[in-house]
Amino acid sequence: MDLNLKQLYDLIFSPIVTPYNLLDNLQLPNYKYINYSKTQSGVIATIGCSIEKDFFANFNYYFDNNNYLQKVIMKSDEGEEIVFDRLIETERIKERVTDNLSDSISEPAV
């Protein structure tokens, strides 16, 4: 449960990764480019990289105006996949915490 609470805390109060942190990835051999664009709601970072030998994908990182990562979407020839969504992850962990609390309350005291 402590791990769930830490994960929940990080999702609520931590940027997780910022647009600036992504620049270090360009040093990796499988990263080809990083493009940034500014929107009304924040920053989008588009990263092109090879995942496997013949598999190339673009990752769109969506940041809010506080540079907090909100969502990551992978786009490839095979389609789109949501890799990370802060709202979905937060709700998922809240449910786990609530379930663990319910289980603790229903267990008899020894």
PyMOL commands that place a pseudoatom at each C-alpha (Angstrom):
pseudoatom trace, name=CA, resn=MET, resi=1, chain=A, elem=C, hetatm=0, pos=[0.000, 0.000, 0.000]
pseudoatom trace, name=CA, resn=ASP, resi=2, chain=A, elem=C, hetatm=0, pos=[2.883, 2.380, 0.734]
pseudoatom trace, name=CA, resn=LEU, resi=3, chain=A, elem=C, hetatm=0, pos=[4.056, 1.996, -2.865]
pseudoatom trace, name=CA, resn=ASN, resi=4, chain=A, elem=C, hetatm=0, pos=[0.561, 2.839, -4.137]
pseudoatom trace, name=CA, resn=LEU, resi=5, chain=A, elem=C, hetatm=0, pos=[0.460, 5.973, -1.968]
pseudoatom trace, name=CA, resn=LYS, resi=6, chain=A, elem=C, hetatm=0, pos=[3.880, 7.084, -3.219]
pseudoatom trace, name=CA, resn=GLN, resi=7, chain=A, elem=C, hetatm=0, pos=[2.801, 6.500, -6.837]
pseudoatom trace, name=CA, resn=LEU, resi=8, chain=A, elem=C, hetatm=0, pos=[-0.395, 8.448, -6.224]
pseudoatom trace, name=CA, resn=TYR, resi=9, chain=A, elem=C, hetatm=0, pos=[1.547, 11.296, -4.593]
pseudoatom trace, name=CA, resn=ASP, resi=10, chain=A, elem=C, hetatm=0, pos=[3.965, 11.430, -7.549]
pseudoatom trace, name=CA, resn=LEU, resi=11, chain=A, elem=C, hetatm=0, pos=[1.102, 11.486, -10.059]
pseudoatom trace, name=CA, resn=ILE, resi=12, chain=A, elem=C, hetatm=0, pos=[-0.558, 14.383, -8.261]
pseudoatom trace, name=CA, resn=PHE, resi=13, chain=A, elem=C, hetatm=0, pos=[2.428, 16.487, -7.227]
pseudoatom trace, name=CA, resn=SER, resi=14, chain=A, elem=C, hetatm=0, pos=[5.360, 15.558, -9.500]
pseudoatom trace, name=CA, resn=PRO, resi=15, chain=A, elem=C, hetatm=0, pos=[5.997, 16.498, -13.133]
pseudoatom trace, name=CA, resn=ILE, resi=16, chain=A, elem=C, hetatm=0, pos=[7.334, 12.908, -13.618]
pseudoatom trace, name=CA, resn=VAL, resi=17, chain=A, elem=C, hetatm=0, pos=[9.375, 14.146, -16.582]
pseudoatom trace, name=CA, resn=THR, resi=18, chain=A, elem=C, hetatm=0, pos=[9.670, 17.644, -18.061]
pseudoatom trace, name=CA, resn=PRO, resi=19, chain=A, elem=C, hetatm=0, pos=[10.288, 18.768, -21.653]
pseudoatom trace, name=CA, resn=TYR, resi=20, chain=A, elem=C, hetatm=0, pos=[13.861, 19.599, -20.627]
pseudoatom trace, name=CA, resn=ASN, resi=21, chain=A, elem=C, hetatm=0, pos=[14.514, 16.055, -19.355]
pseudoatom trace, name=CA, resn=LEU, resi=22, chain=A, elem=C, hetatm=0, pos=[13.763, 14.637, -22.801]
pseudoatom trace, name=CA, resn=LEU, resi=23, chain=A, elem=C, hetatm=0, pos=[16.752, 16.358, -24.389]
pseudoatom trace, name=CA, resn=ASP, resi=24, chain=A, elem=C, hetatm=0, pos=[19.166, 13.888, -22.771]
pseudoatom trace, name=CA, resn=ASN, resi=25, chain=A, elem=C, hetatm=0, pos=[17.523, 11.110, -24.795]
pseudoatom trace, name=CA, resn=LEU, resi=26, chain=A, elem=C, hetatm=0, pos=[19.064, 12.506, -27.990]
pseudoatom trace, name=CA, resn=GLN, resi=27, chain=A, elem=C, hetatm=0, pos=[22.363, 11.040, -26.808]
pseudoatom trace, name=CA, resn=LEU, resi=28, chain=A, elem=C, hetatm=0, pos=[20.900, 7.539, -27.169]
pseudoatom trace, name=CA, resn=PRO, resi=29, chain=A, elem=C, hetatm=0, pos=[21.608, 5.851, -30.523]
pseudoatom trace, name=CA, resn=ASN, resi=30, chain=A, elem=C, hetatm=0, pos=[17.981, 4.907, -31.245]
pseudoatom trace, name=CA, resn=TYR, resi=31, chain=A, elem=C, hetatm=0, pos=[16.649, 8.485, -30.886]
pseudoatom trace, name=CA, resn=LYS, resi=32, chain=A, elem=C, hetatm=0, pos=[16.506, 10.415, -34.167]
pseudoatom trace, name=CA, resn=TYR, resi=33, chain=A, elem=C, hetatm=0, pos=[14.889, 13.750, -33.245]
pseudoatom trace, name=CA, resn=ILE, resi=34, chain=A, elem=C, hetatm=0, pos=[12.911, 15.745, -30.728]
pseudoatom trace, name=CA, resn=ASN, resi=35, chain=A, elem=C, hetatm=0, pos=[10.615, 18.560, -31.875]
pseudoatom trace, name=CA, resn=TYR, resi=36, chain=A, elem=C, hetatm=0, pos=[8.832, 20.897, -29.507]
pseudoatom trace, name=CA, resn=SER, resi=37, chain=A, elem=C, hetatm=0, pos=[5.732, 22.957, -30.160]
pseudoatom trace, name=CA, resn=LYS, resi=38, chain=A, elem=C, hetatm=0, pos=[3.801, 25.328, -27.952]
pseudoatom trace, name=CA, resn=THR, resi=39, chain=A, elem=C, hetatm=0, pos=[0.012, 25.136, -27.646]
pseudoatom trace, name=CA, resn=GLN, resi=40, chain=A, elem=C, hetatm=0, pos=[-2.653, 26.942, -25.611]
pseudoatom trace, name=CA, resn=SER, resi=41, chain=A, elem=C, hetatm=0, pos=[-2.555, 24.169, -23.030]
pseudoatom trace, name=CA, resn=GLY, resi=42, chain=A, elem=C, hetatm=0, pos=[1.209, 23.641, -22.837]
pseudoatom trace, name=CA, resn=VAL, resi=43, chain=A, elem=C, hetatm=0, pos=[3.985, 21.970, -24.796]
pseudoatom trace, name=CA, resn=ILE, resi=44, chain=A, elem=C, hetatm=0, pos=[4.026, 18.960, -27.107]
pseudoatom trace, name=CA, resn=ALA, resi=45, chain=A, elem=C, hetatm=0, pos=[7.299, 17.114, -27.610]
pseudoatom trace, name=CA, resn=THR, resi=46, chain=A, elem=C, hetatm=0, pos=[7.448, 14.767, -30.592]
pseudoatom trace, name=CA, resn=ILE, resi=47, chain=A, elem=C, hetatm=0, pos=[10.206, 12.195, -30.403]
pseudoatom trace, name=CA, resn=GLY, resi=48, chain=A, elem=C, hetatm=0, pos=[11.201, 9.908, -33.245]
pseudoatom trace, name=CA, resn=CYS, resi=49, chain=A, elem=C, hetatm=0, pos=[13.012, 6.743, -32.301]
pseudoatom trace, name=CA, resn=SER, resi=50, chain=A, elem=C, hetatm=0, pos=[13.637, 3.151, -33.272]
pseudoatom trace, name=CA, resn=ILE, resi=51, chain=A, elem=C, hetatm=0, pos=[12.153, 0.668, -30.840]
pseudoatom trace, name=CA, resn=GLU, resi=52, chain=A, elem=C, hetatm=0, pos=[13.418, -2.478, -32.510]
pseudoatom trace, name=CA, resn=LYS, resi=53, chain=A, elem=C, hetatm=0, pos=[15.564, -3.043, -35.569]
pseudoatom trace, name=CA, resn=ASP, resi=54, chain=A, elem=C, hetatm=0, pos=[12.779, -2.410, -38.085]
pseudoatom trace, name=CA, resn=PHE, resi=55, chain=A, elem=C, hetatm=0, pos=[10.226, -0.605, -35.884]
pseudoatom trace, name=CA, resn=PHE, resi=56, chain=A, elem=C, hetatm=0, pos=[10.185, 3.189, -35.874]
pseudoatom trace, name=CA, resn=ALA, resi=57, chain=A, elem=C, hetatm=0, pos=[7.675, 5.220, -33.862]
pseudoatom trace, name=CA, resn=ASN, resi=58, chain=A, elem=C, hetatm=0, pos=[6.860, 8.793, -32.927]
pseudoatom trace, name=CA, resn=PHE, resi=59, chain=A, elem=C, hetatm=0, pos=[6.051, 9.534, -29.319]
pseudoatom trace, name=CA, resn=ASN, resi=60, chain=A, elem=C, hetatm=0, pos=[4.023, 12.630, -28.540]
pseudoatom trace, name=CA, resn=TYR, resi=61, chain=A, elem=C, hetatm=0, pos=[4.541, 13.878, -24.997]
pseudoatom trace, name=CA, resn=TYR, resi=62, chain=A, elem=C, hetatm=0, pos=[1.851, 16.316, -23.857]
pseudoatom trace, name=CA, resn=PHE, resi=63, chain=A, elem=C, hetatm=0, pos=[2.766, 18.730, -21.069]
pseudoatom trace, name=CA, resn=ASP, resi=64, chain=A, elem=C, hetatm=0, pos=[0.520, 21.247, -19.346]
pseudoatom trace, name=CA, resn=ASN, resi=65, chain=A, elem=C, hetatm=0, pos=[1.509, 24.901, -18.773]
pseudoatom trace, name=CA, resn=ASN, resi=66, chain=A, elem=C, hetatm=0, pos=[3.362, 23.857, -15.594]
pseudoatom trace, name=CA, resn=ASN, resi=67, chain=A, elem=C, hetatm=0, pos=[5.477, 21.382, -17.638]
pseudoatom trace, name=CA, resn=TYR, resi=68, chain=A, elem=C, hetatm=0, pos=[3.764, 18.422, -15.960]
pseudoatom trace, name=CA, resn=LEU, resi=69, chain=A, elem=C, hetatm=0, pos=[3.524, 15.389, -18.223]
pseudoatom trace, name=CA, resn=GLN, resi=70, chain=A, elem=C, hetatm=0, pos=[-0.132, 14.636, -18.933]
pseudoatom trace, name=CA, resn=LYS, resi=71, chain=A, elem=C, hetatm=0, pos=[-0.077, 12.019, -21.677]
pseudoatom trace, name=CA, resn=VAL, resi=72, chain=A, elem=C, hetatm=0, pos=[2.212, 10.041, -23.992]
pseudoatom trace, name=CA, resn=ILE, resi=73, chain=A, elem=C, hetatm=0, pos=[0.916, 8.638, -27.273]
pseudoatom trace, name=CA, resn=MET, resi=74, chain=A, elem=C, hetatm=0, pos=[2.946, 6.338, -29.514]
pseudoatom trace, name=CA, resn=LYS, resi=75, chain=A, elem=C, hetatm=0, pos=[2.236, 6.550, -33.261]
pseudoatom trace, name=CA, resn=SER, resi=76, chain=A, elem=C, hetatm=0, pos=[3.587, 4.047, -35.747]
pseudoatom trace, name=CA, resn=ASP, resi=77, chain=A, elem=C, hetatm=0, pos=[2.575, 2.326, -38.975]
pseudoatom trace, name=CA, resn=GLU, resi=78, chain=A, elem=C, hetatm=0, pos=[0.563, -0.050, -36.780]
pseudoatom trace, name=CA, resn=GLY, resi=79, chain=A, elem=C, hetatm=0, pos=[-1.570, 2.778, -35.336]
pseudoatom trace, name=CA, resn=GLU, resi=80, chain=A, elem=C, hetatm=0, pos=[-1.763, 4.761, -32.119]
pseudoatom trace, name=CA, resn=GLU, resi=81, chain=A, elem=C, hetatm=0, pos=[-1.386, 3.604, -28.541]
pseudoatom trace, name=CA, resn=ILE, resi=82, chain=A, elem=C, hetatm=0, pos=[-1.729, 5.562, -25.317]
pseudoatom trace, name=CA, resn=VAL, resi=83, chain=A, elem=C, hetatm=0, pos=[1.424, 4.776, -23.389]
pseudoatom trace, name=CA, resn=PHE, resi=84, chain=A, elem=C, hetatm=0, pos=[0.660, 7.005, -20.403]
pseudoatom trace, name=CA, resn=ASP, resi=85, chain=A, elem=C, hetatm=0, pos=[-2.289, 9.114, -19.292]
pseudoatom trace, name=CA, resn=ARG, resi=86, chain=A, elem=C, hetatm=0, pos=[-1.977, 10.892, -15.955]
pseudoatom trace, name=CA, resn=LEU, resi=87, chain=A, elem=C, hetatm=0, pos=[-5.738, 10.993, -15.313]
pseudoatom trace, name=CA, resn=ILE, resi=88, chain=A, elem=C, hetatm=0, pos=[-6.213, 7.287, -16.045]
pseudoatom trace, name=CA, resn=GLU, resi=89, chain=A, elem=C, hetatm=0, pos=[-3.200, 6.288, -13.941]
pseudoatom trace, name=CA, resn=THR, resi=90, chain=A, elem=C, hetatm=0, pos=[-4.329, 8.464, -11.042]
pseudoatom trace, name=CA, resn=GLU, resi=91, chain=A, elem=C, hetatm=0, pos=[-7.790, 6.903, -11.039]
pseudoatom trace, name=CA, resn=ARG, resi=92, chain=A, elem=C, hetatm=0, pos=[-6.359, 3.397, -11.312]
pseudoatom trace, name=CA, resn=ILE, resi=93, chain=A, elem=C, hetatm=0, pos=[-4.099, 3.894, -8.302]
pseudoatom trace, name=CA, resn=LYS, resi=94, chain=A, elem=C, hetatm=0, pos=[-6.871, 5.598, -6.301]
pseudoatom trace, name=CA, resn=GLU, resi=95, chain=A, elem=C, hetatm=0, pos=[-8.997, 2.485, -6.873]
pseudoatom trace, name=CA, resn=ARG, resi=96, chain=A, elem=C, hetatm=0, pos=[-6.170, 0.218, -5.667]
pseudoatom trace, name=CA, resn=VAL, resi=97, chain=A, elem=C, hetatm=0, pos=[-5.686, 2.338, -2.545]
pseudoatom trace, name=CA, resn=THR, resi=98, chain=A, elem=C, hetatm=0, pos=[-9.429, 2.341, -1.851]
pseudoatom trace, name=CA, resn=ASP, resi=99, chain=A, elem=C, hetatm=0, pos=[-9.629, -1.427, -2.382]
pseudoatom trace, name=CA, resn=ASN, resi=100, chain=A, elem=C, hetatm=0, pos=[-6.694, -1.993, -0.021]
pseudoatom trace, name=CA, resn=LEU, resi=101, chain=A, elem=C, hetatm=0, pos=[-8.321, 0.222, 2.610]
pseudoatom trace, name=CA, resn=SER, resi=102, chain=A, elem=C, hetatm=0, pos=[-11.598, -1.667, 2.260]
pseudoatom trace, name=CA, resn=ASP, resi=103, chain=A, elem=C, hetatm=0, pos=[-9.808, -5.002, 2.623]
pseudoatom trace, name=CA, resn=SER, resi=104, chain=A, elem=C, hetatm=0, pos=[-7.996, -3.761, 5.744]
pseudoatom trace, name=CA, resn=ILE, resi=105, chain=A, elem=C, hetatm=0, pos=[-11.213, -2.546, 7.348]
pseudoatom trace, name=CA, resn=SER, resi=106, chain=A, elem=C, hetatm=0, pos=[-13.120, -5.771, 6.644]
pseudoatom trace, name=CA, resn=GLU, resi=107, chain=A, elem=C, hetatm=0, pos=[-10.372, -8.015, 8.074]
pseudoatom trace, name=CA, resn=PRO, resi=108, chain=A, elem=C, hetatm=0, pos=[-10.878, -8.885, 11.746]
pseudoatom trace, name=CA, resn=ALA, resi=109, chain=A, elem=C, hetatm=0, pos=[-8.382, -7.461, 14.211]
pseudoatom trace, name=CA, resn=VAL, resi=110, chain=A, elem=C, hetatm=0, pos=[-6.073, -10.055, 15.713]
for i in range(1, 110): cmd.bond("trace and resi %d" % i, "trace and resi %d" % (i + 1))
show_as sticks, trace
zoom trace
